[in-house]
């Protein structure tokens, strides 16, 4: 009897543990659903703001393509910009940027080029700090907490232009938004003022003086940074929304399994108690019959 009582107490303790886990999982699911709703609202805004930014950004990139600007072989200084943010809970979106940056650093190093890294967002620096800390020129923090503006991009552009590092070419790596469930890590070129001015295709524009060319280069730098920030932000918000949705589904599956375990355990306790009651009643009846 004492052994059966011990088993019953153990089962009751198991029920309490399952109940606690159920309650905890349901509370976590509520938080996740709230976070998903916030991410969905931010994603809708980011996607809406991306459309006009994409027009101007692609326009600036087309200028380089149409002008057929190429960096001479003797030019060695390269600046690599990685666009991420300071925020988490968005899958592997920051790691994809860092992975491509590592690959580009290795490629340029083998080619004998001097390369410096700029991190837009603290996450990309956190990933690359251990292996490439000596190559970081500057890191821009507090990225991703608010929607990026052209003013933010202009501040970054001016900081790069006045950093003292006279680069010949810039590669900016960011996540380009494709759909609510997908993005693509891309790399786009940005050229220095000297590289643009020395391009053979620019010589046909006799009315472009040095000031106009400098203003154009500074504007294009800020514009492409702004475009990449908008693409990256939209990709991040969609990835966060997808991550929250997947986590919520996993929580639902866990709740179902815990509920099933709870019901099975409770049914086992009830069945055992019924068996004990029936066995006790049968024993009493047998004793009564023997005494009779």
C-alpha positions in Angstrom: 0.0 0.0 0.0 2.8 2.4 0.9 4.5 1.6 -2.5 1.2 2.5 -4.4 0.9 5.7 -2.3 4.4 6.7 -3.3 3.7 6.1 -7.0 0.5 8.2 -6.7 2.4 11.1 -5.0 5.1 10.9 -7.6 2.5 11.1 -10.4 0.9 14.1 -8.7 4.2 15.8 -8.5 4.7 15.1 -12.2 1.2 16.7 -12.9 2.3 19.8 -11.0 5.5 20.0 -13.1 3.6 19.6 -16.3 1.0 22.2 -15.2 3.8 24.7 -14.5 5.5 24.0 -17.9 2.1 24.4 -19.6 1.5 27.8 -17.9 5.0 29.0 -18.7 4.8 27.9 -22.4 1.4 29.6 -22.8 2.8 32.8 -21.3 5.8 32.7 -23.6 3.5 32.2 -26.6 1.5 35.2 -25.7 4.7 37.3 -25.6 5.8 35.9 -28.9 2.5 36.7 -30.5 2.7 40.2 -29.3 6.2 40.5 -30.7 5.0 39.2 -34.0 2.3 41.8 -34.1 4.8 44.5 -33.5 7.2 43.1 -36.1 4.3 42.9 -38.6 3.5 46.6 -38.1 7.1 47.6 -38.4 7.5 45.4 -41.5 4.5 47.0 -43.2 6.0 50.5 -42.6 9.4 49.4 -43.7 8.1 47.9 -46.9 6.1 51.0 -47.6 9.1 53.3 -47.1 11.4 51.0 -49.2 9.6 51.6 -52.5 10.7 55.3 -53.0 14.2 54.6 -51.5 14.7 51.8 -54.0 14.0 54.1 -56.9 16.7 56.6 -55.9 19.2 53.9 -54.8 18.9 52.0 -58.0 19.2 55.2 -59.9 22.5 56.0 -58.2 23.8 52.5 -59.0 22.8 52.8 -62.6 25.0 55.9 -62.9 28.1 53.8 -62.2 27.0 51.1 -64.6 26.2 53.5 -67.5 29.4 55.5 -66.9 31.3 52.1 -67.0 33.6 53.2 -64.1 36.4 50.8 -63.3 39.1 50.9 -60.6 42.6 50.9 -62.1 44.7 47.9 -61.1 47.3 50.1 -59.3 44.6 51.3 -56.9 44.8 49.3 -53.7 42.7 50.8 -51.0 39.3 49.2 -50.6 36.5 50.0 -48.0 34.1 47.2 -47.2 30.8 48.3 -45.5 28.5 45.7 -43.9 24.9 46.7 -43.1 23.2 45.1 -40.1 21.7 46.5 -37.0 21.8 46.3 -33.2 18.8 44.0 -32.8 18.3 40.3 -32.4 15.6 37.7 -32.9 15.7 37.8 -36.7 17.2 34.5 -37.6 20.6 34.4 -39.4 20.2 37.6 -41.3 23.2 39.3 -39.6 25.4 36.2 -40.1 24.7 36.1 -43.9 26.2 39.7 -44.2 29.2 38.8 -42.0 29.8 35.6 -43.9 30.0 37.4 -47.2 32.2 40.1 -45.7 34.7 37.4 -44.5 34.7 36.0 -48.0 35.4 39.4 -49.6 38.1 40.2 -47.1 39.9 37.0 -48.0 39.5 37.7 -51.7 40.9 41.2 -51.5 43.7 40.2 -49.2 44.8 37.5 -51.7 44.7 40.1 -54.5 47.1 42.3 -52.5 44.7 45.1 -51.7 44.5 47.0 -48.4 41.1 46.6 -47.0 39.3 48.3 -44.1 35.9 47.4 -42.7 33.0 49.6 -41.7 30.1 48.1 -39.6 26.7 49.7 -39.8 25.1 48.1 -36.7 26.8 46.5 -33.8 25.9 42.9 -34.8 28.2 42.6 -37.7 31.1 43.9 -35.5 30.2 41.4 -32.8 30.5 38.6 -35.3 33.7 39.8 -37.0 35.5 41.3 -34.0 37.4 38.2 -33.0 39.0 37.6 -36.4 39.1 41.1 -38.0 39.2 43.6 -35.1 42.4 45.3 -36.5 40.6 46.0 -39.8 37.6 48.0 -38.5 37.7 51.6 -39.4 34.5 52.6 -37.6 31.3 51.1 -36.3 27.9 52.9 -36.3 25.7 51.8 -33.4 22.1 52.4 -32.4 21.0 51.1 -35.8 17.6 49.4 -36.2 15.9 50.9 -33.2 14.2 53.5 -35.3 13.4 53.5 -39.1 16.5 54.8 -41.0 16.3 58.2 -42.6 18.3 60.0 -45.3 19.8 62.1 -42.5 21.2 59.0 -40.8 22.8 57.9 -44.1 24.2 61.4 -44.7 25.9 61.3 -41.2 27.4 58.0 -42.1 28.6 59.2 -45.5 30.2 62.3 -44.0 31.9 60.3 -41.3 33.4 58.0 -44.0 34.6 60.9 -46.2 36.2 62.6 -43.2 37.7 59.4 -41.6 41.1 60.1 -43.1 41.1 56.8 -45.0 41.4 57.7 -48.7 39.7 54.7 -50.3 39.6 54.0 -54.1 36.5 51.8 -54.1 33.8 50.9 -51.7 31.8 47.6 -51.5 28.6 47.8 -49.5 27.1 44.4 -48.4 23.4 44.3 -47.3 20.4 42.1 -47.4 18.1 43.0 -50.3 14.4 42.4 -49.6 12.7 40.0 -52.0 9.5 38.8 -50.3 8.1 38.4 -46.8 9.8 35.1 -46.5 13.1 35.6 -48.4 16.0 38.0 -48.8 19.2 38.0 -50.7 22.6 39.2 -49.5 24.1 41.5 -52.2 27.2 43.6 -52.8 27.1 46.9 -54.6 30.1 49.2 -55.6 30.6 52.8 -54.7 33.5 54.7 -56.2 35.8 57.5 -54.8 35.8 61.0 -56.3 39.2 60.4 -57.9 38.1 57.1 -59.5 35.0 58.8 -61.0 36.9 61.8 -62.2 39.5 59.6 -63.9 37.0 57.4 -65.7 37.3 57.8 -69.5 33.5 58.0 -70.0 33.3 61.1 -67.8 35.5 63.1 -70.1 32.7 63.6 -72.6 30.9 65.9 -70.1 32.9 69.0 -70.5 30.5 71.1 -68.4 31.0 69.1 -65.2 33.5 70.8 -62.9 35.2 69.5 -59.8 32.5 70.9 -57.4 29.6 69.3 -59.3 31.4 66.0 -59.5 32.2 66.1 -55.7 28.6 66.9 -54.9 27.4 64.1 -57.1 29.8 61.6 -55.5 28.8 62.6 -51.9 25.1 62.4 -52.8 25.5 59.0 -54.4 27.4 57.7 -51.4 24.7 58.9 -49.0 21.9 57.7 -51.3 23.3 54.2 -51.7 23.8 53.9 -48.0 20.3 55.0 -47.4 19.0 52.5 -50.0 20.9 49.7 -48.4 19.7 50.7 -44.9 16.1 50.5 -46.1 16.6 47.2 -47.9 18.3 45.8 -44.8 15.6 47.1 -42.4 12.8 45.6 -44.5 14.6 42.3 -44.7 15.2 42.3 -41.0 11.6 43.0 -40.0 10.3 40.3 -42.3 12.8 37.8 -40.9 11.8 38.8 -37.4 8.1 38.4 -38.2 8.8 35.0 -39.7 11.0 33.9 -36.8 8.2 34.9 -34.3 5.7 33.0 -36.4 7.8 29.9 -36.4 8.4 30.2 -32.7 4.7 30.6 -32.0 4.0 27.4 -34.0 6.7 25.5 -32.1 5.1 26.8 -28.8 1.7 25.5 -30.0 3.2 22.1 -30.7 4.8 22.0 -27.3 1.6 23.0 -25.6 -0.3 20.2 -27.5 2.4 17.6 -26.4 2.3 18.8 -22.8 -1.5 18.7 -22.7 -1.5 15.2 -24.1 1.1 14.2 -21.5 -0.9 15.8 -18.7 -4.1 14.0 -19.8 -2.3 10.6 -20.0 -0.7 11.1 -16.6 -4.0 12.2 -15.0 -5.8 9.3 -16.6 -3.2 6.9 -15.3 -3.6 8.3 -11.8 -7.4 8.0 -12.0 -7.2 4.4 -13.3 -4.8 3.4 -10.5 -7.0 4.9 -7.9 -10.0 3.1 -9.3 -8.1 -0.1 -9.3 -7.1 0.4 -5.7 -10.7 1.2 -4.7 -12.1 -1.8 -6.5 -9.4 -4.1 -5.1 -10.1 -2.8 -1.6 -13.8 -3.3 -2.0 -13.3 -6.8 -3.4 -11.0 -7.7 -0.5 -13.5 -6.5 2.0 -16.2 -8.5 0.3 -14.0 -11.6 0.3 -13.3 -11.3 4.0 -16.9 -10.7 4.7 -17.8 -13.9 2.8 -15.2 -15.9 4.7 -16.3 -14.7 8.1 -19.9 -15.4 7.2 
